[in-house]
Amino acid sequence: MSNLYIRKFVERLQHFELRGAKDFQCPIQDAKMLHSEITRLLLDLEQAKTPKSSADAITVEMQGGSF
């Protein structure tokens, strides 16, 4: 999970902010990869929120005695 394009975006944004730029351009390939990383992170987050079904079987034994 390197998140290279997310880090690259943040670094570029900070660089342009320091220069006082109002806009910056991003190559389409970088934008696609950034989109892919963000989507993967959101899917991972959503998957982590959903409860996982327990694959462990629970055995319950009941004895009625002389009932």
C-alpha positions in Angstrom: 0.0 0.0 0.0 2.4 2.7 -1.2 -0.1 5.4 -2.1 2.5 6.9 -4.4 0.1 9.1 -6.4 -1.6 10.4 -3.3 1.7 11.4 -1.8 2.8 12.9 -5.1 -0.5 14.9 -5.3 -0.1 16.3 -1.7 3.6 17.2 -2.4 2.7 19.0 -5.6 -0.2 20.8 -3.9 2.1 22.0 -1.1 4.7 23.1 -3.6 2.2 25.2 -5.6 0.7 26.6 -2.4 4.1 27.9 -1.3 4.5 29.6 -4.7 1.1 31.2 -4.3 -0.3 29.5 -7.4 -4.0 29.6 -7.8 -4.1 26.6 -10.2 -2.0 23.7 -11.2 -2.2 21.0 -13.9 -1.9 17.3 -13.5 -1.2 14.8 -16.2 -4.2 12.7 -17.0 -2.3 9.5 -16.2 -1.4 10.8 -12.7 -5.1 11.8 -12.3 -6.2 8.3 -13.2 -3.8 6.7 -10.8 -4.8 9.1 -8.1 -8.4 8.2 -8.7 -7.5 4.5 -8.6 -5.7 4.8 -5.2 -8.5 6.9 -3.6 -11.1 4.4 -4.9 -9.1 1.5 -3.5 -8.7 3.2 -0.1 -12.5 3.9 0.1 -13.3 0.3 -0.8 -10.9 -0.9 1.8 -12.5 1.4 4.4 -16.0 0.3 3.5 -15.0 -3.4 3.7 -13.4 -2.8 7.1 -16.6 -1.3 8.4 -18.8 -4.3 7.4 -18.9 -7.0 10.0 -17.2 -10.2 8.9 -19.2 -13.3 9.3 -17.6 -15.7 11.7 -16.5 -18.9 10.0 -16.1 -20.6 13.4 -18.9 -22.9 14.2 -20.5 -22.6 17.7 -21.7 -25.9 19.2 -24.3 -25.8 21.9 -25.1 -28.9 23.8 -28.1 -29.0 26.1 -28.9 -31.9 28.4 -32.3 -32.2 29.8 -31.4 -34.7 32.5 -34.5 -36.6 33.6 -36.8 -34.1 31.9 
